[in-house]
Every structure is written in C-alpha cells, then in structure tokens.
Amino acid sequence: MYLQVKKKKIKIIEPIGFWERFKGLKFVLQPIDYGMKFSHKKFVTTNFLCQKIDIVLTDKEDNILYMYENMKTEKYIFPKRKVYNVYFLPLNTVKDLQLNTKLNIVIPKKKEKKKPE
C-alpha cells in the first residue's frame, strides 16, 4: 500500500498483531522514509519516538480530519470525533496535504502467475 502525495510515493505499513501495533515506530533510529497506518485508533501518543513525525487522522473513507506537523516525542493527541485511522508519516509530508480531502492511497495489484497448460 502506498500514499501518493504529488509525485512522491510513500510506502504505508499496516501492523498486524499486538506487538507490531505496540512497537509502531518506537526506538527507530534511522530516518523514517515510510509510514504506518493504525486502524480503530483514536488516542495517539509519541512516547519513545526517536525523531519527529507527521500525523494524519482520518475517518473510515480516509478523508483527512486533522493533521499534525513536526510532532515531537512525549506528545499526546486526545480522542477526536469521527476518527478511525491514524497515519504516522515521514517529516514534511503534511505540507502537501489539505484538510477535508481524501488521502490518495494506492494498493498495487498482485501479479497473477500463469498456469501451465
């Protein structure tokens, strides 16, 4: 899954399972060049992040409701109405997005293998 922002493609990872969701981007030291999508999440915390990130809160249809730029560590975003998905994105991604627009999520099609006849 990718997020298309102007001409830039950002890979989006959707963590599955408790430990992947719990870890998220915590303790990642190298610069982040991908994003993470957390579904069914309303409360956001940036505890234990080693770098600044951008955060986008969307509804079920991925319409942008709230955007936060340059979120430092140890910050909180309290629950908001109608929020369904939370995207943690690389720094300076929010500059090219606008409120009340839809995120351009691209899901690549899987290549089907041809069966021998």
N, CA and C atoms as a LAMMPS dump frame, in Angstrom:
ITEM: TIMESTEP
0
ITEM: NUMBER OF ATOMS
351
ITEM: BOX BOUNDS ff ff ff
-5.0000000000000000e+02 5.0000000000000000e+02
-5.0000000000000000e+02 5.0000000000000000e+02
-5.0000000000000000e+02 5.0000000000000000e+02
ITEM: ATOMS id mol type element x y z
1 1 1 N 0.856 -1.155 0
2 1 2 C 0 0 0
3 1 3 C 0.914 1.234 0
4 2 1 N 0.526 2.229 -0.816
5 2 2 C 1.305 3.452 -0.937
6 2 3 C 0.414 4.672 -0.767
7 3 1 N 0.996 5.747 -0.278
8 3 2 C 0.333 7.039 -0.216
9 3 3 C 0.965 7.901 -1.296
10 4 1 N 0.15 8.368 -2.232
11 4 2 C 0.64 9.222 -3.315
12 4 3 C 0.444 10.673 -2.906
13 5 1 N 1.539 11.408 -2.743
14 5 2 C 1.499 12.832 -2.397
15 5 3 C 2.266 13.564 -3.488
16 6 1 N 1.526 14.269 -4.343
17 6 2 C 2.094 14.903 -5.547
18 6 3 C 2.809 13.82 -6.344
19 7 1 N 4.099 13.95 -6.576
20 7 2 C 4.833 12.943 -7.353
21 7 3 C 5.569 11.95 -6.46
22 8 1 N 5.389 12.077 -5.174
23 8 2 C 6.106 11.251 -4.207
24 8 3 C 5.245 10.072 -3.756
25 9 1 N 5.842 8.876 -3.703
26 9 2 C 5.162 7.686 -3.196
27 9 3 C 5.764 7.329 -1.844
28 10 1 N 4.895 7.161 -0.856
29 10 2 C 5.348 6.78 0.479
30 10 3 C 4.742 5.429 0.807
31 11 1 N 5.591 4.473 1.097
32 11 2 C 5.113 3.134 1.447
33 11 3 C 4.413 3.198 2.8
34 12 1 N 3.245 2.567 2.895
35 12 2 C 2.476 2.53 4.133
36 12 3 C 2.433 1.094 4.632
37 13 1 N 2.82 0.898 5.873
38 13 2 C 2.795 -0.417 6.505
39 13 3 C 1.637 -0.438 7.495
40 14 1 N 0.839 -1.507 7.447
41 14 2 C -0.251 -1.652 8.403
42 14 3 C 0.108 -2.794 9.351
43 15 1 N 0.472 -2.462 10.594
44 15 2 C 0.892 -3.504 11.534
45 15 3 C -0.255 -4.442 11.884
46 16 1 N 0.088 -5.722 11.999
47 16 2 C -0.892 -6.746 12.354
48 16 3 C -0.438 -7.381 13.659
49 17 1 N -1.336 -7.536 14.57
50 17 2 C -0.994 -8.162 15.844
51 17 3 C -0.608 -7.15 16.899
52 18 1 N -0.691 -7.593 18.126
53 18 2 C -0.466 -6.71 19.272
54 18 3 C 0.93 -6.117 19.29
55 19 1 N 1.975 -6.954 19.147
56 19 2 C 3.335 -6.458 19.304
57 19 3 C 3.73 -5.487 18.209
58 20 1 N 3.313 -5.739 16.972
59 20 2 C 3.626 -4.812 15.883
60 20 3 C 2.945 -3.468 16.104
61 21 1 N 1.679 -3.498 16.53
62 21 2 C 0.962 -2.252 16.795
63 21 3 C 1.575 -1.522 17.997
64 22 1 N 1.976 -2.29 19.005
65 22 2 C 2.565 -1.696 20.21
66 22 3 C 3.892 -1.007 19.899
67 23 1 N 4.739 -1.657 19.126
68 23 2 C 6.053 -1.096 18.806
69 23 3 C 5.923 0.085 17.851
70 24 1 N 5.166 -0.062 16.763
71 24 2 C 4.997 1.03 15.809
72 24 3 C 6.328 1.578 15.341
73 25 1 N 6.567 2.857 15.547
74 25 2 C 7.827 3.5 15.163
75 25 3 C 8.707 3.812 16.37
76 26 1 N 8.432 3.172 17.492
77 26 2 C 9.228 3.416 18.697
78 26 3 C 10.638 2.878 18.517
79 27 1 N 11.602 3.619 18.992
80 27 2 C 13.011 3.243 19.017
81 27 3 C 13.621 3.071 17.626
82 28 1 N 13.016 3.625 16.58
83 28 2 C 13.595 3.582 15.236
84 28 3 C 14.583 4.741 15.125
85 29 1 N 15.855 4.423 14.924
86 29 2 C 16.899 5.447 14.929
87 29 3 C 17.17 6.026 13.544
88 30 1 N 17.09 5.202 12.5
89 30 2 C 17.369 5.717 11.165
90 30 3 C 16.209 6.587 10.684
91 31 1 N 16.476 7.531 9.776
92 31 2 C 15.401 8.411 9.285
93 31 3 C 14.255 7.6 8.673
94 32 1 N 13.048 7.992 8.986
95 32 2 C 11.869 7.262 8.532
96 32 3 C 11.516 7.715 7.116
97 33 1 N 11.411 6.754 6.193
98 33 2 C 11.016 7.073 4.821
99 33 3 C 9.732 6.329 4.429
100 34 1 N 9.046 5.77 5.412
101 34 2 C 7.789 5.063 5.186
102 34 3 C 6.792 5.517 6.247
103 35 1 N 5.544 5.127 6.079
104 35 2 C 4.519 5.491 7.044
105 35 3 C 3.867 4.266 7.643
106 36 1 N 3.062 4.472 8.664
107 36 2 C 2.321 3.388 9.301
108 36 3 C 0.868 3.799 9.446
109 37 1 N -0.016 2.838 9.204
110 37 2 C -1.454 3.071 9.34
111 37 3 C -1.969 2.245 10.506
112 38 1 N -2.659 2.907 11.424
113 38 2 C -3.273 2.23 12.564
114 38 3 C -4.778 2.415 12.464
115 39 1 N -5.509 1.324 12.268
116 39 2 C -6.967 1.388 12.201
117 39 3 C -7.561 1.242 13.591
118 40 1 N -8.768 1.713 13.773
119 40 2 C -9.502 1.625 15.048
120 40 3 C -8.727 2.3 16.176
121 41 1 N -8.1 3.418 15.886
122 41 2 C -7.297 4.085 16.905
123 41 3 C -7.705 5.549 16.959
124 42 1 N -7.946 6.047 18.169
125 42 2 C -8.336 7.443 18.321
126 42 3 C -7.333 8.224 19.16
127 43 1 N -6.724 7.569 20.135
128 43 2 C -5.758 8.222 21.022
129 43 3 C -4.356 7.989 20.472
130 44 1 N -3.557 9.041 20.374
131 44 2 C -2.214 8.927 19.807
132 44 3 C -1.2 9.458 20.808
133 45 1 N -0.107 8.741 20.947
134 45 2 C 0.998 9.192 21.778
135 45 3 C 2.296 9.008 21.004
136 46 1 N 3.231 9.914 21.217
137 46 2 C 4.522 9.811 20.536
138 46 3 C 5.632 9.448 21.521
139 47 1 N 5.277 8.762 22.583
140 47 2 C 6.285 8.338 23.549
141 47 3 C 7.286 7.396 22.898
142 48 1 N 8.547 7.576 23.22
143 48 2 C 9.657 6.73 22.791
144 48 3 C 9.964 6.819 21.3
145 49 1 N 9.436 7.823 20.594
146 49 2 C 9.854 8.041 19.215
147 49 3 C 11.193 8.771 19.258
148 50 1 N 12.097 8.391 18.382
149 50 2 C 13.436 8.984 18.392
150 50 3 C 13.571 10.138 17.412
151 51 1 N 12.507 10.477 16.703
152 51 2 C 12.547 11.576 15.754
153 51 3 C 11.165 12.169 15.564
154 52 1 N 11.105 13.33 14.958
155 52 2 C 9.826 13.98 14.711
156 52 3 C 9.114 13.297 13.544
157 53 1 N 7.764 13.305 13.595
158 53 2 C 6.966 12.732 12.522
159 53 3 C 5.764 13.631 12.264
160 54 1 N 5.062 13.362 11.165
161 54 2 C 3.788 13.998 10.872
162 54 3 C 2.683 12.982 11.136
163 55 1 N 1.557 13.453 11.628
164 55 2 C 0.438 12.566 11.948
165 55 3 C -0.819 13.077 11.249
166 56 1 N -1.542 12.157 10.615
167 56 2 C -2.794 12.484 9.939
168 56 3 C -3.887 11.592 10.517
169 57 1 N -5.002 12.196 10.923
170 57 2 C -6.153 11.465 11.445
171 57 3 C -7.259 11.513 10.394
172 58 1 N -7.808 10.345 10.04
173 58 2 C -8.829 10.28 9.006
174 58 3 C -10.053 9.517 9.493
175 59 1 N -11.13 9.598 8.715
176 59 2 C -12.32 8.807 9.009
177 59 3 C -12.234 7.474 8.261
178 60 1 N -13.327 6.717 8.219
179 60 2 C -13.313 5.401 7.582
180 60 3 C -13.006 5.465 6.093
181 61 1 N -13.396 6.551 5.425
182 61 2 C -13.17 6.689 3.99
183 61 3 C -11.856 7.406 3.678
184 62 1 N -10.995 7.577 4.669
185 62 2 C -9.696 8.247 4.543
186 62 3 C -9.802 9.714 4.158
187 63 1 N -10.857 10.383 4.592
188 63 2 C -10.937 11.833 4.461
189 63 3 C -10.163 12.448 5.619
190 64 1 N -9.309 13.402 5.329
191 64 2 C -8.431 13.988 6.349
192 64 3 C -9.248 14.882 7.278
193 65 1 N -9.239 14.549 8.563
194 65 2 C -9.943 15.338 9.572
195 65 3 C -8.994 16.256 10.344
196 66 1 N -7.823 15.749 10.697
197 66 2 C -6.846 16.513 11.479
198 66 3 C -5.441 16.188 10.97
199 67 1 N -4.567 17.182 11.017
200 67 2 C -3.174 16.982 10.628
201 67 3 C -2.277 17.631 11.676
202 68 1 N -1.196 16.96 12.002
203 68 2 C -0.225 17.474 12.969
204 68 3 C 1.163 17.375 12.34
205 69 1 N 1.855 18.497 12.306
206 69 2 C 3.164 18.554 11.671
207 69 3 C 4.253 18.66 12.729
208 70 1 N 5.379 18.006 12.475
209 70 2 C 6.549 18.058 13.366
210 70 3 C 6.215 17.678 14.802
211 71 1 N 5.558 16.553 14.99
212 71 2 C 5.227 16.093 16.347
213 71 3 C 6.488 15.577 17.028
214 72 1 N 6.81 16.188 18.147
215 72 2 C 7.973 15.773 18.933
216 72 3 C 7.604 14.571 19.799
217 73 1 N 8.596 14.011 20.431
218 73 2 C 8.359 12.895 21.334
219 73 3 C 7.659 13.378 22.611
220 74 1 N 7.01 12.463 23.283
221 74 2 C 6.295 12.729 24.536
222 74 3 C 5.105 13.674 24.366
223 75 1 N 4.44 13.631 23.221
224 75 2 C 3.242 14.441 22.968
225 75 3 C 2.032 13.521 22.871
226 76 1 N 0.861 14.078 23.128
227 76 2 C -0.381 13.311 23.105
228 76 3 C -1.405 14 22.221
229 77 1 N -2.198 13.209 21.532
230 77 2 C -3.366 13.702 20.811
231 77 3 C -4.548 12.955 21.41
232 78 1 N -5.408 13.686 22.062
233 78 2 C -6.536 13.053 22.737
234 78 3 C -7.616 12.654 21.739
235 79 1 N -8.506 11.728 22.107
236 79 2 C -9.505 11.225 21.167
237 79 3 C -10.335 12.333 20.528
238 80 1 N -10.559 12.178 19.24
239 80 2 C -11.348 13.129 18.465
240 80 3 C -12.554 12.397 17.873
241 81 1 N -13.597 13.134 17.59
242 81 2 C -14.793 12.544 16.998
243 81 3 C -14.55 12.122 15.554
244 82 1 N -15.18 11.037 15.171
245 82 2 C -15.192 10.518 13.803
246 82 3 C -13.846 10.006 13.319
247 83 1 N -12.823 9.989 14.16
248 83 2 C -11.508 9.493 13.738
249 83 3 C -11.53 7.969 13.754
250 84 1 N -11.011 7.38 12.661
251 84 2 C -10.98 5.926 12.54
252 84 3 C -9.564 5.425 12.257
253 85 1 N -8.83 6.117 11.392
254 85 2 C -7.467 5.724 11.034
255 85 3 C -6.48 6.803 11.467
256 86 1 N -5.308 6.344 11.878
257 86 2 C -4.215 7.255 12.228
258 86 3 C -3.021 6.872 11.365
259 87 1 N -2.454 7.856 10.675
260 87 2 C -1.285 7.638 9.836
261 87 3 C -0.093 8.348 10.452
262 88 1 N 0.99 7.592 10.704
263 88 2 C 2.264 8.169 11.104
264 88 3 C 3.081 8.282 9.823
265 89 1 N 3.474 9.495 9.453
266 89 2 C 4.14 9.72 8.175
267 89 3 C 5.494 10.382 8.378
268 90 1 N 6.378 10.275 7.368
269 90 2 C 7.684 10.936 7.471
270 90 3 C 7.52 12.447 7.603
271 91 1 N 8.522 13.065 8.114
272 91 2 C 8.526 14.508 8.336
273 91 3 C 8.292 15.265 7.026
274 92 1 N 7.557 16.36 7.1
275 92 2 C 7.251 17.257 5.977
276 92 3 C 6.318 16.668 4.931
277 93 1 N 5.595 15.626 5.253
278 93 2 C 4.609 15.068 4.327
279 93 3 C 3.322 15.884 4.371
280 94 1 N 2.969 16.406 5.519
281 94 2 C 1.705 17.112 5.714
282 94 3 C 1.65 18.414 4.912
283 95 1 N 2.794 18.981 4.578
284 95 2 C 2.813 20.245 3.847
285 95 3 C 2.051 20.165 2.528
286 96 1 N 2.057 18.997 1.915
287 96 2 C 1.424 18.828 0.608
288 96 3 C -0.001 18.302 0.69
289 97 1 N -0.549 18.166 1.891
290 97 2 C -1.918 17.67 2.077
291 97 3 C -2.818 18.807 2.541
292 98 1 N -4.141 18.624 2.341
293 98 2 C -5.111 19.622 2.776
294 98 3 C -6.208 18.949 3.586
295 99 1 N -6.754 19.693 4.549
296 99 2 C -7.862 19.186 5.349
297 99 3 C -9.092 18.964 4.466
298 100 1 N -9.934 18.042 4.885
299 100 2 C -11.197 17.711 4.217
300 100 3 C -11.012 17.223 2.788
301 101 1 N -9.85 16.668 2.485
302 101 2 C -9.639 15.995 1.209
303 101 3 C -9.357 14.53 1.498
304 102 1 N -9.416 13.718 0.475
305 102 2 C -9.209 12.288 0.649
306 102 3 C -7.737 11.95 0.42
307 103 1 N -7.203 11.078 1.273
308 103 2 C -5.838 10.595 1.067
309 103 3 C -5.812 9.727 -0.182
310 104 1 N -4.784 9.896 -0.988
311 104 2 C -4.659 9.124 -2.219
312 104 3 C -3.883 7.842 -1.92
313 105 1 N -4.599 6.821 -1.472
314 105 2 C -4 5.524 -1.138
315 105 3 C -4.033 4.641 -2.376
316 106 1 N -2.87 4.118 -2.757
317 106 2 C -2.749 3.253 -3.929
318 106 3 C -2.405 1.851 -3.444
319 107 1 N -3.231 0.893 -3.829
320 107 2 C -2.963 -0.505 -3.481
321 107 3 C -2.537 -1.207 -4.763
322 108 1 N -1.267 -1.624 -4.855
323 108 2 C -0.799 -2.264 -6.084
324 108 3 C -1.493 -3.606 -6.312
325 109 1 N -1.769 -3.872 -7.577
326 109 2 C -2.399 -5.142 -7.922
327 109 3 C -1.349 -6.238 -7.904
328 110 1 N -1.758 -7.405 -7.421
329 110 2 C -0.851 -8.54 -7.387
330 110 3 C -0.778 -9.152 -8.775
331 111 1 N 0.412 -9.504 -9.172
332 111 2 C 0.592 -10.152 -10.462
333 111 3 C 0.181 -11.615 -10.341
334 112 1 N -0.658 -12.024 -11.249
335 112 2 C -1.109 -13.41 -11.228
336 112 3 C -0.147 -14.252 -12.049
337 113 1 N 0.181 -15.404 -11.522
338 113 2 C 1.049 -16.325 -12.238
339 113 3 C 0.226 -17.108 -13.247
340 114 1 N 0.777 -17.254 -14.429
341 114 2 C 0.083 -18.032 -15.438
342 114 3 C 0.302 -19.503 -15.168
343 115 1 N -0.767 -20.25 -15.227
344 115 2 C -0.675 -21.688 -15.014
345 115 3 C -0.288 -22.369 -16.321
346 116 1 N 0.629 -23.3 -16.235
347 116 2 C 0.993 -24.018 -17.465
348 116 3 C -0.166 -24.89 -17.937
349 117 1 N -0.326 -24.91 -19.232
350 117 2 C -1.443 -25.689 -19.79
351 117 3 C -1.047 -27.093 -20.129
